[in-house]
Amino acid sequence: MKIKGATYEEIAAGGGGILNSAKKLQTLSEDELFERSLKRVQEIIRSGTGAVEIKSGYGLTVKKKKKKKKKKKKKKKKKINR
């Protein structure tokens, strides 16, 4: 929606935005979050993208931020297949 010119308020009113994303992330298990992220990273690599930004603030709680940091470390340890 943002790319089409919608304001952040319009996006939120339509059920999107950061708070919606945060709610969805909070329902995922650590393993499910990792697997979904891994698929996206593999797709990014195949498309030739050279950098990825990871947003840690979406957790909105200390517990959720720790979960995301742990997932990030796990990704670094696991070999990402192209």
KANOR-V851450 format. One record per pair of residues at least 6 apart in sequence whose ideal C-beta (glycine too) atoms are under 7 Angstrom apart, sorted by the first residue. I is the first residue (numbers start at 1). J is the second residue. D is the distance in whole Angstrom. If there is no record, write none. Layout:
{{I/J/D} {I/J/D}}
//
This chain:
{{1/10/7} {1/11/5} {1/14/6} {1/16/6} {2/11/6} {8/17/6} {11/17/5} {12/19/7} {18/58/7} {21/58/6} {22/58/5} {22/60/5} {25/33/7} {25/58/6} {25/59/7} {26/64/6} {30/67/6} {30/70/7} {30/71/6} {33/71/6} {34/71/5} {34/74/6} {34/75/7} {37/71/7} {37/75/7} {38/75/7} {38/80/7} {41/52/7} {41/80/6} {42/80/6} {42/81/7} {42/82/7} {44/52/6} {45/80/7} {45/82/5} {46/82/6} {54/72/6} {56/65/6} {56/68/5} {56/69/7} {59/65/4} {59/67/7} {59/68/5}}
//
